[in-house]
């Protein structure tokens, strides 16, 4: 049995796969910690969806892949064979999902406001957390060796989460709410 508390991080450091210790505010920790945060938000979304909802199985797959992304980012240097890797095919699957969902959505003509039903609102939150994970991963890539398909996956995933948010509203009969751009002339009152 693994103990939940180890007390080894009480000094502000944490262990990486392979045994190295780094500060808890290192870019690598921000990157995989934000991936974990994104995974948790997706878990919240899944509590709002019926188990037979098309998005639920997609999001379960995403959650499993995010564990691989986190393990990949948590392991510096050469990866031991036991560490799962993000594969370019993972991003291809996401692209196929985006295409499939977009076929069922009205064309997007302007920026939309996050919101709608709770699942959609939380998917928008997951998207923004995913974008933050991507930014941290890009920072990490600039400073250290990182498996680049992880960053590509996060980029594609944030696109998917945006489309999934629109789809969650669409299947609930809720239309996109367009951004009221202050530079556009106001609509006349009728």
C-alpha positions in Angstrom: 0.0 0.0 0.0 1.3 3.5 -0.9 1.1 6.1 1.8 -0.7 9.3 0.8 1.6 11.5 2.8 5.4 11.1 2.6 6.6 14.4 4.2 9.3 14.5 1.5 7.8 17.7 0.0 7.7 19.6 3.2 10.8 21.5 2.1 9.1 22.8 -1.0 10.4 20.2 -3.4 8.8 17.3 -5.2 10.1 14.1 -6.8 10.0 13.4 -10.5 9.9 10.0 -12.2 13.5 8.7 -12.0 14.1 10.2 -8.5 15.2 13.8 -9.2 13.8 16.4 -6.9 12.8 19.9 -8.1 11.1 22.9 -6.6 7.3 22.6 -6.6 7.1 25.8 -8.6 9.3 24.5 -11.5 7.9 24.8 -15.0 7.7 21.0 -15.2 5.5 20.9 -12.1 3.3 23.7 -13.4 2.9 21.9 -16.7 1.9 18.5 -15.4 0.0 20.0 -12.4 -2.1 22.0 -14.8 -2.7 18.9 -16.9 -4.0 17.2 -13.7 -6.2 20.2 -13.0 -7.7 20.0 -16.5 -8.3 16.3 -15.9 -10.2 17.1 -12.7 -12.4 19.7 -14.4 -13.2 17.1 -17.1 -14.2 14.7 -14.3 -16.7 17.3 -13.1 -18.1 17.6 -16.6 -18.6 13.9 -16.8 -20.8 13.9 -13.6 -23.2 16.1 -15.6 -23.5 13.9 -18.6 -25.5 10.7 -19.0 -23.2 7.7 -19.4 -24.6 7.1 -22.9 -23.9 10.7 -24.0 -21.5 10.8 -26.9 -19.2 13.2 -25.1 -18.9 11.0 -22.0 -16.9 8.3 -23.8 -14.8 10.8 -25.6 -14.0 12.6 -22.3 -13.2 9.3 -20.6 -10.6 8.6 -23.3 -9.2 12.2 -22.8 -8.9 11.6 -19.1 -6.9 8.5 -19.7 -4.7 10.2 -22.2 -4.1 13.1 -19.8 -2.6 10.7 -17.3 -0.1 9.8 -20.1 0.6 13.5 -20.8 1.2 14.1 -17.1 3.5 11.1 -16.8 5.4 12.2 -20.0 5.8 15.7 -18.6 6.8 14.4 -15.1 9.7 12.4 -16.5 12.9 14.3 -17.4 15.5 12.9 -19.8 15.2 9.5 -21.5 11.9 7.9 -20.7 11.9 4.4 -19.1 9.9 1.9 -21.1 7.2 1.9 -18.4 6.3 5.6 -18.9 3.4 6.1 -21.3 4.0 8.5 -24.2 1.7 10.7 -26.1 1.6 9.6 -29.7 0.8 11.8 -32.7 -2.2 9.5 -33.4 -3.7 10.7 -30.1 -4.1 14.2 -31.7 -5.5 12.7 -34.9 -8.3 11.1 -32.9 -9.1 14.4 -31.3 -9.2 16.0 -34.8 -11.7 13.3 -36.0 -13.9 14.0 -33.0 -13.8 17.7 -33.7 -14.9 17.1 -37.3 -17.6 14.7 -36.2 -19.1 17.1 -33.7 -18.8 20.2 -35.9 -20.8 18.5 -38.6 -23.8 18.6 -36.2 -23.3 22.3 -35.1 -24.3 25.5 -36.8 -21.3 27.3 -38.4 -19.5 29.6 -36.0 -19.6 33.2 -37.3 -18.3 35.1 -34.3 -16.9 34.8 -30.8 -19.3 33.2 -28.3 -19.7 33.6 -24.6 -18.8 30.7 -22.4 -21.8 29.3 -20.6 -25.1 27.7 -21.4 -25.8 24.6 -19.5 -23.5 23.5 -16.7 -21.7 20.9 -18.7 -20.9 23.4 -21.4 -19.8 26.0 -18.9 -17.4 23.5 -17.2 -16.1 22.4 -20.6 -15.2 26.0 -21.3 -13.4 26.1 -18.0 -11.6 22.9 -18.9 -10.6 24.5 -22.2 -9.0 27.5 -20.4 -7.1 25.2 -18.0 -5.9 23.1 -20.9 -4.6 26.3 -22.6 -2.7 27.1 -19.4 -1.3 23.6 -19.4 -0.2 24.1 -23.0 1.5 27.4 -22.1 3.4 25.8 -19.3 4.4 22.9 -21.5 5.7 25.3 -24.2 7.7 27.1 -21.5 9.1 23.7 -20.4 10.0 22.8 -23.9 12.0 26.0 -24.2 14.0 25.1 -21.0 14.2 21.3 -21.0 13.8 18.2 -23.1 10.1 17.4 -23.5 8.3 15.0 -25.8 6.7 17.6 -28.2 3.6 15.5 -29.1 2.4 16.3 -25.6 2.2 20.0 -26.4 0.5 19.3 -29.8 -2.0 17.1 -27.9 -2.8 19.8 -25.5 -3.3 22.3 -28.3 -5.7 20.0 -30.1 -7.5 19.1 -26.9 -8.3 22.7 -26.1 -9.9 23.0 -29.6 -11.9 19.9 -28.9 -13.1 21.2 -25.5 -14.4 24.3 -27.2 -16.3 22.3 -29.8 -17.5 19.9 -27.0 -18.8 22.9 -25.0 -20.8 24.0 -28.1 -22.0 20.5 -28.6 -23.1 20.1 -25.0 -25.3 23.2 -25.4 -26.5 22.1 -28.8 -27.7 18.7 -27.6 -29.5 20.5 -24.7 -31.3 22.8 -27.2 -29.3 25.9 -26.1 -28.0 28.2 -28.8 -24.5 29.9 -28.7 -24.6 33.3 -27.1 -22.6 35.7 -29.3 -20.2 38.2 -27.9 -21.7 41.6 -27.9 -18.7 43.4 -29.5 -18.7 47.0 -28.3 -17.2 48.1 -31.6 -20.2 46.9 -33.6 -23.0 49.3 -34.0 -25.9 48.5 -31.6 -28.9 46.8 -32.9 -31.9 49.1 -33.2 -34.6 48.6 -30.6 -37.8 47.4 -32.2 
